[in-house]
Protein backbone atom coordinates (compact mmCIF):
# COMPACT_ATOMS: atom_id res chain seq x y z
CA UNK A 1 0.00 0.00 0.00
CA UNK A 2 2.82 2.37 0.83
CA UNK A 3 4.38 1.48 -2.51
CA UNK A 4 1.15 2.21 -4.28
CA UNK A 5 0.75 5.57 -2.54
CA UNK A 6 4.35 6.47 -3.28
CA UNK A 7 3.89 5.60 -6.95
CA UNK A 8 0.73 7.75 -7.13
CA UNK A 9 2.54 10.67 -5.61
CA UNK A 10 5.40 10.28 -8.02
CA UNK A 11 3.05 10.14 -11.00
CA UNK A 12 1.28 13.32 -9.82
CA UNK A 13 4.60 15.08 -9.34
CA UNK A 14 5.77 14.11 -12.82
CA UNK A 15 2.47 15.32 -14.29
CA UNK A 16 2.67 18.65 -12.52
CA UNK A 17 6.29 19.05 -13.60
CA UNK A 18 5.39 18.28 -17.18
CA UNK A 19 2.56 20.81 -17.08
CA UNK A 20 4.77 23.49 -15.55
CA UNK A 21 7.55 22.90 -18.07
CA UNK A 22 5.20 22.63 -21.02
CA UNK A 23 3.34 25.92 -20.53
CA UNK A 24 6.09 28.31 -21.68
CA UNK A 25 6.95 26.19 -24.74
CA UNK A 26 3.45 26.44 -26.23
CA UNK A 27 4.40 29.66 -28.11
CA UNK A 28 8.13 29.88 -28.90
CA UNK A 29 9.55 33.38 -28.77
CA UNK A 30 10.97 34.95 -31.96
CA UNK A 31 14.65 34.21 -32.36
CA UNK A 32 15.58 36.78 -35.04
CA UNK A 33 15.17 40.55 -35.08
CA UNK A 34 14.72 42.57 -38.27
CA UNK A 35 15.52 46.22 -37.61
CA UNK A 36 13.66 48.71 -39.81
CA UNK A 37 14.23 52.47 -39.86
CA UNK A 38 11.53 54.53 -41.59
CA UNK A 39 11.17 58.29 -41.80
CA UNK A 40 8.48 60.33 -40.08
CA UNK A 41 5.13 60.46 -41.90
CA UNK A 42 6.33 58.11 -44.63
CA UNK A 43 3.45 55.69 -44.11
CA UNK A 44 0.36 55.43 -41.90
CA UNK A 45 0.85 53.35 -38.75
CA UNK A 46 -1.98 51.00 -39.69
CA UNK A 47 -0.31 50.14 -43.01
CA UNK A 48 3.00 49.22 -41.38
CA UNK A 49 1.21 47.33 -38.59
CA UNK A 50 -0.76 45.25 -41.08
CA UNK A 51 2.39 44.56 -43.10
CA UNK A 52 4.32 43.44 -40.02
CA UNK A 53 1.50 41.07 -39.05
CA UNK A 54 1.61 39.52 -42.49
CA UNK A 55 5.40 39.31 -42.35
CA UNK A 56 5.20 37.59 -38.95
CA UNK A 57 2.76 35.05 -40.40
CA UNK A 58 5.30 34.26 -43.11
CA UNK A 59 8.22 34.31 -40.67
CA UNK A 60 6.95 33.36 -37.16
CA UNK A 61 10.45 33.36 -35.69
CA UNK A 62 11.20 36.94 -36.78
CA UNK A 63 10.43 40.07 -34.77
CA UNK A 64 10.32 43.40 -36.67
CA UNK A 65 11.70 46.27 -34.64
CA UNK A 66 10.59 49.59 -36.14
CA UNK A 67 12.23 52.96 -35.49
CA UNK A 68 10.90 56.24 -36.88
CA UNK A 69 13.41 58.99 -37.63
CA UNK A 70 13.03 62.70 -38.22
CA UNK A 71 14.32 64.00 -41.56
CA UNK A 72 16.62 66.64 -40.01
CA UNK A 73 19.88 65.02 -38.93
CA UNK A 74 19.12 61.79 -40.79
CA UNK A 75 22.56 61.46 -42.36
CA UNK A 76 24.37 61.42 -39.03
CA UNK A 77 21.95 58.79 -37.69
CA UNK A 78 22.33 56.61 -40.78
CA UNK A 79 26.13 56.83 -40.64
CA UNK A 80 26.19 55.89 -36.96
CA UNK A 81 23.67 53.10 -37.46
CA UNK A 82 25.61 51.49 -40.28
CA UNK A 83 28.80 51.58 -38.21
CA UNK A 84 27.15 50.07 -35.12
CA UNK A 85 27.63 46.49 -33.94
CA UNK A 86 23.99 45.75 -34.81
CA UNK A 87 23.21 47.87 -37.87
CA UNK A 88 19.68 48.41 -39.19
CA UNK A 89 18.52 45.98 -41.86
CA UNK A 90 16.14 48.26 -43.79
CA UNK A 91 16.46 52.01 -44.22
CA UNK A 92 14.15 54.48 -45.90
CA UNK A 93 16.16 57.14 -47.71
CA UNK A 94 15.06 60.18 -49.65
CA UNK A 95 15.64 59.47 -53.32
CA UNK A 96 18.27 62.21 -53.37
CA UNK A 97 20.21 60.40 -50.60
CA UNK A 98 20.71 56.96 -52.15
CA UNK A 99 23.47 57.75 -54.63
CA UNK A 100 25.98 58.96 -52.03
CA UNK A 101 25.67 55.73 -50.05
CA UNK A 102 25.56 53.40 -53.06
CA UNK A 103 28.67 54.94 -54.62
CA UNK A 104 30.70 54.40 -51.43
CA UNK A 105 29.79 50.73 -51.11
CA UNK A 106 27.57 51.06 -48.06
CA UNK A 107 24.44 49.52 -49.58
CA UNK A 108 23.59 45.97 -50.64
CA UNK A 109 23.12 45.28 -54.34
CA UNK A 110 19.45 44.36 -54.86
CA UNK A 111 19.62 43.95 -58.64
CA UNK A 112 18.91 40.22 -58.63
CA UNK A 113 16.02 40.43 -56.19
CA UNK A 114 12.53 40.06 -57.62
CA UNK A 115 10.25 43.00 -56.84
CA UNK A 116 6.64 43.33 -57.91
CA UNK A 117 5.84 45.90 -60.63
CA UNK A 118 9.53 46.61 -61.26
CA UNK A 119 8.82 46.83 -65.00
CA UNK A 120 6.52 49.82 -64.40
CA UNK A 121 8.35 51.64 -61.59
CA UNK A 122 8.31 55.43 -61.82
CA UNK A 123 11.38 56.47 -63.79
CA UNK A 124 12.47 59.14 -61.35
CA UNK A 125 12.44 56.74 -58.40
CA UNK A 126 14.09 53.90 -60.31
CA UNK A 127 16.90 56.16 -61.54
CA UNK A 128 17.41 57.63 -58.07
CA UNK A 129 17.86 54.13 -56.64
CA UNK A 130 20.38 53.00 -59.26
CA UNK A 131 24.13 53.40 -59.55
CA UNK A 132 26.28 52.19 -62.45
CA UNK A 133 23.48 50.00 -63.73
CA UNK A 134 22.81 48.27 -60.40
CA UNK A 135 19.79 48.62 -58.10
CA UNK A 136 20.45 49.74 -54.54
CA UNK A 137 17.24 51.57 -53.61
CA UNK A 138 13.81 50.07 -54.25
CA UNK A 139 11.20 52.70 -55.19
CA UNK A 140 8.92 53.26 -52.18
CA UNK A 141 6.70 56.27 -52.90
CA UNK A 142 6.88 59.52 -54.85
CA UNK A 143 5.70 63.08 -54.91
CA UNK A 144 5.57 65.51 -57.82
CA UNK A 145 4.28 68.92 -58.79
CA UNK A 146 0.95 69.59 -60.45
CA UNK A 147 -1.01 72.71 -61.30
CA UNK A 148 -3.37 73.70 -58.47
CA UNK A 149 -6.05 76.15 -59.56
CA UNK A 150 -8.97 78.19 -58.23
CA UNK A 151 -12.21 76.87 -59.73
CA UNK A 152 -14.06 80.09 -58.88
CA UNK A 153 -11.59 82.25 -60.80
CA UNK A 154 -11.52 79.67 -63.55
CA UNK A 155 -15.30 79.89 -63.95
CA UNK A 156 -15.30 83.68 -63.85
CA UNK A 157 -12.99 83.63 -66.85
CA UNK A 158 -15.33 81.29 -68.70
CA UNK A 159 -12.87 78.39 -68.72
CA UNK A 160 -13.87 74.75 -68.92
CA UNK A 161 -11.68 71.64 -68.98
CA UNK A 162 -8.02 71.87 -67.93
CA UNK A 163 -5.62 72.43 -70.84
CA UNK A 164 -3.78 69.56 -72.51
CA UNK A 165 -0.91 71.57 -74.02
CA UNK A 166 1.23 74.52 -73.00
CA UNK A 167 -0.30 76.65 -75.74
CA UNK A 168 -3.77 75.99 -74.36
CA UNK A 169 -2.60 76.84 -70.85
CA UNK A 170 -1.16 80.12 -72.13
CA UNK A 171 -4.46 80.95 -73.79
CA UNK A 172 -6.36 80.16 -70.59
CA UNK A 173 -3.94 82.36 -68.64
CA UNK A 174 -4.68 85.26 -70.98
CA UNK A 175 -8.40 84.97 -70.24
CA UNK A 176 -7.73 84.85 -66.50
CA UNK A 177 -5.58 87.97 -66.72
CA UNK A 178 -8.27 89.76 -68.71
CA UNK A 179 -10.85 89.22 -65.95
CA UNK A 180 -8.50 90.10 -63.07
CA UNK A 181 -7.12 93.62 -63.45
CA UNK A 182 -4.95 93.83 -60.30
CA UNK A 183 -1.38 94.82 -61.17
CA UNK A 184 0.08 92.03 -59.05
CA UNK A 185 -2.29 89.31 -60.29
CA UNK A 186 -0.68 86.19 -61.77
CA UNK A 187 -2.72 83.83 -63.89
CA UNK A 188 -0.06 81.29 -62.85
CA UNK A 189 2.23 82.35 -60.01
CA UNK A 190 5.74 81.40 -61.21
CA UNK A 191 8.66 82.91 -59.20
CA UNK A 192 11.94 83.29 -61.06
CA UNK A 193 14.05 80.99 -58.85
CA UNK A 194 11.62 78.05 -58.96
CA UNK A 195 14.02 75.52 -60.46
CA UNK A 196 11.91 72.36 -60.15
CA UNK A 197 9.09 73.97 -62.12
CA UNK A 198 11.44 75.59 -64.66
CA UNK A 199 13.74 72.68 -65.51
CA UNK A 200 10.86 70.55 -66.87
CA UNK A 201 10.71 73.04 -69.77
CA UNK A 202 14.28 71.98 -70.61
CA UNK A 203 13.37 68.30 -70.51
CA UNK A 204 10.18 68.91 -72.50
CA UNK A 205 12.27 70.42 -75.31
CA UNK A 206 14.55 67.36 -75.36
CA UNK A 207 17.34 69.07 -73.47
CA UNK A 208 19.38 67.93 -70.47
CA UNK A 209 21.00 69.53 -67.45
CA UNK A 210 24.31 67.65 -67.46
CA UNK A 211 25.74 64.51 -69.06
CA UNK A 212 28.62 62.18 -68.30
CA UNK A 213 31.06 60.72 -70.80
CA UNK A 214 34.25 58.78 -70.06
CA UNK A 215 33.93 59.62 -66.39
CA UNK A 216 33.70 63.38 -66.93
CA UNK A 217 30.59 65.48 -66.38
CA UNK A 218 29.61 68.37 -68.61
CA UNK A 219 26.89 70.97 -68.05
CA UNK A 220 24.49 70.95 -71.00
CA UNK A 221 22.04 73.78 -70.29
CA UNK A 222 23.59 75.76 -73.15
CA UNK A 223 22.94 73.02 -75.71
CA UNK A 224 20.50 74.05 -78.47
CA UNK A 225 17.59 71.97 -77.13
CA UNK A 226 18.15 73.08 -73.55
CA UNK A 227 18.29 76.73 -74.61
CA UNK A 228 15.06 76.25 -76.55
CA UNK A 229 13.40 74.95 -73.39
CA UNK A 230 14.71 77.86 -71.33
CA UNK A 231 13.42 80.37 -73.89
CA UNK A 232 10.00 78.74 -73.83
CA UNK A 233 10.03 78.95 -70.02
CA UNK A 234 11.09 82.62 -70.01
CA UNK A 235 8.47 83.60 -72.57
CA UNK A 236 5.74 81.68 -70.74
CA UNK A 237 6.57 83.18 -67.34
CA UNK A 238 6.65 86.69 -68.76
CA UNK A 239 3.11 86.22 -70.10
CA UNK A 240 1.40 84.46 -67.19
CA UNK A 241 3.16 85.57 -63.99
CA UNK A 242 3.78 88.70 -61.93
CA UNK A 243 5.70 86.79 -59.27
CA UNK A 244 9.11 88.23 -58.24
CA UNK A 245 12.13 87.07 -60.21
CA UNK A 246 14.21 86.83 -57.03
CA UNK A 247 11.85 84.53 -55.10
CA UNK A 248 11.06 80.81 -55.07
CA UNK A 249 7.81 78.90 -54.52
CA UNK A 250 7.64 79.30 -50.73
CA UNK A 251 4.97 82.01 -50.95
CA UNK A 252 2.67 80.42 -53.50
CA UNK A 253 0.14 79.16 -50.91
CA UNK A 254 -0.71 82.74 -49.96
CA UNK A 255 -0.66 83.89 -53.57
CA UNK A 256 -3.36 81.37 -54.47
CA UNK A 257 -5.31 81.68 -51.23
CA UNK A 258 -5.47 85.47 -51.31
CA UNK A 259 -6.61 85.60 -54.93
CA UNK A 260 -3.38 87.12 -56.25
CA UNK A 261 -3.04 84.03 -58.41
CA UNK A 262 -5.44 81.71 -60.18
CA UNK A 263 -2.90 78.88 -60.43
CA UNK A 264 0.30 77.66 -58.80
CA UNK A 265 2.61 74.74 -59.49
CA UNK A 266 3.34 72.67 -56.40
CA UNK A 267 3.11 69.23 -54.83
CA UNK A 268 -0.35 67.75 -54.55
CA UNK A 269 -0.29 68.01 -50.77
CA UNK A 270 -0.09 71.79 -51.13
CA UNK A 271 -3.75 71.83 -52.13
CA UNK A 272 -4.49 70.60 -48.60
CA UNK A 273 -2.24 73.30 -47.15
CA UNK A 274 -4.14 75.99 -49.07
CA UNK A 275 -7.51 74.62 -47.96
CA UNK A 276 -6.35 74.48 -44.34
CA UNK A 277 -5.16 78.08 -44.29
CA UNK A 278 -8.07 79.35 -46.42
CA UNK A 279 -11.02 77.12 -45.42
CA UNK A 280 -13.52 78.78 -47.76
CA UNK A 281 -11.50 77.47 -50.71
CA UNK A 282 -11.75 73.82 -49.72
CA UNK A 283 -14.14 72.88 -52.54
CA UNK A 284 -12.82 75.51 -54.95
CA UNK A 285 -9.46 73.89 -55.65
CA UNK A 286 -8.72 71.67 -58.62
CA UNK A 287 -5.56 70.05 -59.97
CA UNK A 288 -4.19 68.99 -63.34
CA UNK A 289 -0.85 67.86 -64.72
CA UNK A 290 1.39 70.62 -66.04
CA UNK A 291 1.09 70.42 -69.84
CA UNK A 292 4.03 70.56 -72.21
CA UNK A 293 4.37 71.15 -75.93
CA UNK A 294 2.47 68.04 -76.99
CA UNK A 295 1.22 66.48 -73.76
CA UNK A 296 2.13 66.28 -70.06
CA UNK A 297 5.39 67.99 -69.21
CA UNK A 298 8.09 65.85 -67.54
CA UNK A 299 7.92 66.31 -63.77
CA UNK A 300 10.71 66.22 -61.23
CA UNK A 301 9.98 63.30 -58.91
CA UNK A 302 10.79 63.47 -55.23
CA UNK A 303 10.10 60.65 -52.81
CA UNK A 304 11.78 57.78 -51.00
CA UNK A 305 13.56 54.51 -51.70
CA UNK A 306 14.15 51.53 -49.41
CA UNK A 307 17.70 50.24 -49.04
CA UNK A 308 19.53 47.44 -47.25
CA UNK A 309 22.80 48.46 -45.59
CA UNK A 310 25.65 46.24 -46.72
CA UNK A 311 26.47 45.60 -43.04
CA UNK A 312 23.00 44.12 -42.42
CA UNK A 313 23.02 40.66 -40.86
CA UNK A 314 19.54 39.89 -42.20
CA UNK A 315 19.86 40.99 -45.81
CA UNK A 316 17.59 38.25 -47.23
CA UNK A 317 14.83 38.95 -44.71
CA UNK A 318 15.25 42.68 -45.33
CA UNK A 319 14.70 42.19 -49.06
CA UNK A 320 11.59 40.12 -48.35
CA UNK A 321 10.17 42.83 -46.06
CA UNK A 322 10.85 45.46 -48.72
CA UNK A 323 9.24 43.21 -51.34
CA UNK A 324 6.01 43.17 -49.32
CA UNK A 325 5.89 46.91 -48.64
CA UNK A 326 6.63 47.89 -52.25
CA UNK A 327 4.22 45.38 -53.79
CA UNK A 328 0.74 46.08 -55.10
CA UNK A 329 -1.17 45.44 -51.85
CA UNK A 330 0.63 47.96 -49.67
CA UNK A 331 1.44 50.45 -52.42
CA UNK A 332 -2.32 50.63 -52.97
CA UNK A 333 -2.83 51.46 -49.29
CA UNK A 334 -0.09 54.09 -49.46
CA UNK A 335 -1.81 55.61 -52.48
CA UNK A 336 -5.09 55.81 -50.62
CA UNK A 337 -3.29 57.70 -47.84
CA UNK A 338 -2.14 60.37 -50.29
CA UNK A 339 1.35 59.14 -51.21
CA UNK A 340 2.12 58.50 -54.88
CA UNK A 341 2.60 54.74 -55.48
CA UNK A 342 5.83 53.53 -57.03
CA UNK A 343 4.32 52.15 -60.24
CA UNK A 344 2.37 53.54 -63.19
CA UNK A 345 0.44 50.26 -63.18
CA UNK A 346 -1.36 51.13 -59.94
CA UNK A 347 -3.52 53.98 -61.24
CA UNK A 348 -6.74 52.07 -60.54
CA UNK A 349 -5.90 52.08 -56.82
CA UNK A 350 -5.72 55.86 -56.36
CA UNK A 351 -8.09 58.78 -56.83
CA UNK A 352 -8.34 62.55 -56.58
CA UNK A 353 -5.14 64.57 -56.34
CA UNK A 354 -3.03 61.42 -55.96
CA UNK A 355 -4.37 60.05 -59.24
CA UNK A 356 -3.37 63.25 -61.03
CA UNK A 357 0.10 63.11 -59.45
CA UNK A 358 0.58 59.48 -60.47
CA UNK A 359 -0.49 60.20 -64.03
CA UNK A 360 1.97 63.10 -64.18
CA UNK A 361 4.73 60.95 -62.66
CA UNK A 362 4.51 58.56 -65.60
CA UNK A 363 6.75 61.10 -67.36
CA UNK A 364 9.24 61.84 -64.61
CA UNK A 365 12.91 62.73 -64.28
CA UNK A 366 15.57 63.11 -61.62
CA UNK A 367 18.67 65.24 -61.19
CA UNK A 368 21.92 64.12 -62.89
CA UNK A 369 23.20 61.00 -61.14
CA UNK A 370 26.42 62.50 -59.88
CA UNK A 371 27.64 62.13 -56.32
CA UNK A 372 28.56 65.82 -56.55
CA UNK A 373 25.14 67.15 -57.54
CA UNK A 374 24.54 68.46 -54.02
CA UNK A 375 27.44 70.87 -54.61
CA UNK A 376 25.54 72.35 -57.56
CA UNK A 377 22.40 72.63 -55.47
CA UNK A 378 24.21 74.22 -52.55
CA UNK A 379 25.81 76.78 -54.87
CA UNK A 380 22.37 77.78 -56.24
CA UNK A 381 23.68 77.51 -59.79
CA UNK A 382 20.32 76.75 -61.43
CA UNK A 383 18.39 79.28 -59.35
CA UNK A 384 20.88 82.06 -60.10
CA UNK A 385 20.74 81.29 -63.82
CA UNK A 386 16.95 81.39 -63.85
CA UNK A 387 16.79 84.66 -61.91
CA UNK A 388 19.28 86.35 -64.22
CA UNK A 389 17.11 85.38 -67.21
CA UNK A 390 13.82 86.29 -65.53
CA UNK A 391 14.89 89.77 -64.46
CA UNK A 392 16.63 90.54 -67.75
CA UNK A 393 20.17 90.71 -66.42
CA UNK A 394 21.32 88.11 -68.97
CA UNK A 395 20.03 86.40 -72.08
CA UNK A 396 19.42 82.66 -72.23
CA UNK A 397 22.64 81.94 -74.14
CA UNK A 398 24.84 83.93 -71.76
CA UNK A 399 23.17 82.72 -68.55
CA UNK A 400 23.12 79.05 -69.56
CA UNK A 401 26.76 79.11 -70.66
CA UNK A 402 27.78 80.58 -67.30
CA UNK A 403 25.74 77.93 -65.49
CA UNK A 404 27.34 75.15 -67.54
CA UNK A 405 30.82 76.37 -66.62
CA UNK A 406 29.96 76.20 -62.93
CA UNK A 407 28.17 72.83 -63.20
CA UNK A 408 31.09 71.28 -65.08
CA UNK A 409 33.60 72.56 -62.54
CA UNK A 410 31.60 71.46 -59.49
CA UNK A 411 30.71 67.99 -60.78
CA UNK A 412 34.34 67.23 -61.67
CA UNK A 413 35.85 68.56 -58.44
CA UNK A 414 36.65 65.76 -55.97
CA UNK A 415 34.90 66.13 -52.68
Secondary structure, DSSP 8 states (H G I E B T S, - for coil): -HHHHHHHHHHHHHHHHHHHHHHHTTS----EEEEEEEETTSS-HHHHHHHHHHHHHH-TTEEEEEEEE-STTHHHHHHHHHHSSS--SEEEEETTTHHHHHHTT-B---TTS--TTGGGB-HHHHHHTEETTEE-SEEEEEE-EEEEEEHHHHHHTT--S--SSHHHHHHHHHHHHHT---TT-BSSB--TT-HHHHHHHHHHTT--SEEEETTEEEE-TTSHHHHHHHHHHHHHHHHH----TT--GGGHHHHHHTTSBSEEEEETHHHHHHHHHSGGGTTSEEEE--B-SSSB--EE-EEEEEE-BTT-S-HHHHHHHHHHHTSHHHHHHHHHTT-B-SBGGGGGG--HHHHHHHHHHTTEE-----TTHHHHHHTTHHHHHHHHHHTTSS-HHHHHHHHHHHHHHHHTS--
